[in-house]
């Protein structure tokens, strides 16, 4: 099952992003990751996604997490963070709403609760669709 970096937001200084992009592209290639989607003008209908959407595909969720947490990537982040304001989520391929967040399942971690609230009633509605 594939893992993904789901990135959305904005870039405040495109020229300043060049050192990050020059470093991250070969890094990701060595990890067998690929740019699955790159969009600079998404058709945003709700929310504040920003003008940039990027999805990077990894061989697995574990690979996606390891790539982000690696000290080498953490150093690369410093090259990007001054020039962008993005949201990055690490997600796994598939439909996990019903199976992973049902009332019987353990509640998500505290970190997840801040980004994806736990709403059993909403999840029951989604499961019925």
C-alpha positions as CSV (number, residue, x, y, z in Angstrom):
1,X,0.0,0.0,0.0
2,X,1.4,3.4,-1.1
3,X,2.2,6.3,1.2
4,X,1.9,10.0,0.2
5,X,3.0,13.4,1.2
6,X,0.0,15.6,0.6
7,X,1.2,19.2,0.5
8,X,-0.8,22.4,0.0
9,X,-0.2,26.0,0.6
10,X,1.7,28.9,-0.9
11,X,5.2,30.0,-1.9
12,X,6.2,33.5,-0.9
13,X,9.6,33.6,-2.7
14,X,9.8,31.3,-5.7
15,X,13.5,32.1,-6.3
16,X,14.2,31.2,-2.7
17,X,12.8,27.7,-3.3
18,X,15.5,26.7,-5.8
19,X,18.0,25.4,-3.3
20,X,15.3,23.3,-1.7
21,X,14.1,21.9,-5.0
22,X,17.7,21.2,-6.1
23,X,18.2,19.2,-2.9
24,X,14.9,17.4,-2.5
25,X,14.4,16.1,-6.1
26,X,17.5,13.8,-6.0
27,X,16.7,12.9,-2.4
28,X,13.3,11.7,-3.3
29,X,14.5,9.9,-6.4
30,X,17.0,7.9,-4.3
31,X,14.0,6.8,-2.2
32,X,12.0,5.7,-5.2
33,X,9.5,8.4,-4.5
34,X,7.7,10.2,-7.4
35,X,5.8,13.5,-7.9
36,X,2.3,12.1,-8.4
37,X,0.7,15.5,-8.8
38,X,1.9,19.1,-9.0
39,X,-0.7,21.8,-9.4
40,X,-0.1,25.6,-9.1
41,X,-3.7,26.6,-9.8
42,X,-6.0,24.2,-8.1
43,X,-9.8,24.7,-8.4
44,X,-10.4,25.3,-4.7
45,X,-14.1,25.2,-3.9
46,X,-13.8,25.2,-0.1
47,X,-11.3,26.1,2.5
48,X,-7.9,27.9,2.2
49,X,-5.8,25.3,0.4
50,X,-3.5,27.9,-1.2
51,X,-2.3,28.1,-4.8
52,X,0.0,25.1,-4.6
53,X,-0.9,21.4,-4.3
54,X,1.7,18.6,-4.5
55,X,1.3,14.9,-3.9
56,X,4.5,12.8,-3.6
57,X,4.0,9.0,-3.8
58,X,6.2,6.5,-1.8
59,X,6.3,2.8,-1.9
60,X,4.7,2.6,1.6
61,X,3.4,4.7,4.5
62,X,6.5,3.7,6.4
63,X,8.7,4.9,3.6
64,X,6.9,8.3,3.5
65,X,7.2,8.7,7.2
66,X,10.9,7.7,7.2
67,X,11.7,10.1,4.4
68,X,10.2,13.0,6.2
69,X,11.7,12.2,9.6
70,X,15.2,11.6,8.2
71,X,17.8,14.0,9.5
72,X,18.8,14.7,5.9
73,X,15.3,15.9,5.0
74,X,14.9,17.8,8.2
75,X,18.0,19.9,7.1
76,X,16.4,20.4,3.7
77,X,13.2,21.7,5.3
78,X,15.1,24.7,6.5
79,X,15.8,25.7,2.9
80,X,12.0,25.7,2.2
81,X,10.4,27.0,5.3
82,X,11.6,30.6,4.9
83,X,10.1,30.8,1.4
84,X,6.8,28.9,1.8
85,X,3.7,28.4,4.0
86,X,2.5,24.9,3.4
87,X,0.6,22.1,5.1
88,X,2.1,18.7,4.8
89,X,0.2,15.5,5.8
90,X,1.5,12.0,5.4
91,X,-1.3,9.7,4.3
92,X,-1.8,6.1,3.2
93,X,-3.5,4.9,0.1
94,X,-7.1,3.7,0.7
95,X,-10.2,4.5,2.5
96,X,-9.4,4.5,6.2
97,X,-12.3,6.5,7.6
98,X,-14.6,3.7,8.6
99,X,-12.1,1.0,9.4
100,X,-9.5,3.2,11.2
101,X,-11.8,5.6,13.0
102,X,-14.8,3.6,13.9
103,X,-16.2,3.8,17.5
104,X,-14.6,0.4,18.1
105,X,-11.2,1.4,16.9
106,X,-8.7,3.1,19.2
107,X,-8.9,6.9,19.0
108,X,-6.2,8.6,16.9
109,X,-3.1,10.1,18.5
110,X,-3.3,13.6,20.0
111,X,-1.5,15.0,17.0
112,X,-4.1,13.5,14.6
113,X,-6.9,14.8,16.7
114,X,-5.7,18.4,16.1
115,X,-5.6,17.9,12.3
116,X,-8.4,15.4,11.7
117,X,-11.1,15.7,14.5
118,X,-12.6,12.4,15.7
119,X,-16.4,12.6,15.0
120,X,-18.1,9.2,15.3
121,X,-21.5,10.5,14.1
122,X,-19.9,12.0,10.9
123,X,-18.0,8.8,10.2
124,X,-21.2,6.8,10.5
125,X,-22.8,9.1,7.9
126,X,-19.8,8.8,5.6
127,X,-19.9,5.0,5.9
128,X,-23.5,5.0,4.8
129,X,-22.7,6.8,1.5
